[in-house]
C-alpha cells in the first residue's frame, strides 16, 4: 500500500504501479530496519532509479505529516487508513511483499507472552 499521493496523478488511481511512482519521492524506513524493506529499496534503486527513495526513521505522526506536507509517497499498510485524515492509502500492483507481525519489547510482559504463546499454538 502507498499513502499520501492525493495531489499526484497516481492518487486518482485504484491501484498504484511502479510506473506511477516515477518522479515521486517514496518514503521508506531507513536501511537496516527491515530485511524486506532493504530488498525493496535495493531493487528499486537498481531497476527503478526514476523513483526517488527518501529515508525516515520511524513510522509516527511526524512521518505521516511529512508525507502530506511535502507531497511525498509513504509505504504503508491498509490498517493505517485512519492514522492521518489527509492521507489516502492506495493498494499497489507489484510483486514485493513484506510480512507483518507483532512487535514487542525484548522483555515482554506476562500478558504479551501469553498472547505470543496463544498465537504460536494456532500457527
Phi, psi and omega in degrees: 000149174233147179230159173087024184245033181299321187271357179261169177299323181298331181294345180270355184270163177273335176220146182255135175252170176298323178299325179295336183270358178302128179084356180268156170269117180257116180279120176235146175303147183307152180303139178098348180287321184214131176304315182289323175296321178292323176297316178301310180304310182299317180294317180295319180296323181282313189257348181220061183295349178285350175264122181273114180278128179239125181279150167216162190268329188203138172287106177209182182301323179301319179295317179293321177295318178299317178304310181291311185294327182260005181055047178257174179248134183245128172292122188219175178247149182305324183294352180265012183306326184264008183291320183228127185293340183258000182252127178259131178264126183238133178298152178252154179242081177209172187267006178282140175227158177216121179294151181240135183215195180260128175261135178211167180292163178295335177240079184293152177292169179300319180297318179294319177300319179297318178298313180299317178298318180296318179296317179297329180289331182265357179297000000 
